[in-house]
């Protein structure tokens, strides 16, 4: 691993200015992706700004129609929260399926979505639950947040503080995990808000995306049959040794159908 | 650049000047000589390096020592009693022969204790699922699962 300078600021302003002033500063949240990347020298930041002691970044608040989760809240805290289990059980279940128990004791919501791994689980929930990503300077709609492979709308030095998820009438997340890593080969998050349905997919393309044709069909008929014949094109699908583009396209339909069946059931 | 770090390891205060890039597992093994915590993969997958941070199982190869400032770390060396009496989970691994080569064992025992703490009623299926982040390349899972099941009962009985 390359050398770096370590900072542990106490507040957001200090964190933001430290990361901005550094040659190549990086925010350290749970470190579950960043540290392994640094060990492999795939990342070599000059400075790490650890958010562990920044106040106000942890915790879960349920407020009427939304669940707001602090950026430094760990996967373990999300899946074991009685509030999340009650308001959005699909979100608690999704968090329970990230990594393994020891990873869930460290990994955070903010870290996951800032990293924007194409196969991460949280991006599907952020998009599917019509969320708002709150940062130290603004609020970003989920639809504008994920912009590319490991790319987000975040500016240099911008720090996620929380994500606010809209409580749906019904929702479910189904993923086909890569058998060795547990990452989503394809994961589909389906959420129903009255007559509106959101379908968000992770793992299939370079970043999480919605599927308008499925959303429309499910809006008219919220059943797996409604989307059985909707198969996405292969052109933008990821393809690798584990899963070809056409198989990923096929899995999108299968996972979305399973999610609908679960949400409806 | 070195930074001073202080923490409690197995109930004893320790401190040292370390480079920020020193991983917790390196600090434990190379600075403190606590070589019971193993490094099996270095890519956060195998679980051999599990220790408890403030009572929760974490992978010590995926956290910097400086992140543990002021916190409590327990390693496999910290489980048995002073007189050598094994912790109930260690005893269960012995009795059920929950190991072959022993390399993954420290991580398995630490995670076993973590399962017992969070899920005192865990059944076999749950235990297998909870061991997702621990790899045994002798593939001795059958006995490991039996050991953890028995260890959880022993820990529950001890209270």
Interface residues (C-beta under 8 A of the other chain):
Chain A: X1 X2 X3 X4 X5 X6 X8 X28 X31 X32 X35 X36 X38 X39 X40 X48 X50 X52 X76 X99 X100 X101 X102 X103 X105 X106 X181 X182
Chain B: X1 X3 X19 X20 X21 X23 X42 X43 X44 X45 X47 X50 X53 X56 X57 X58 X59 X61 X62 X63 X64 X66 X67 X69 X111 X114 X115 X130 X132 X133 X134
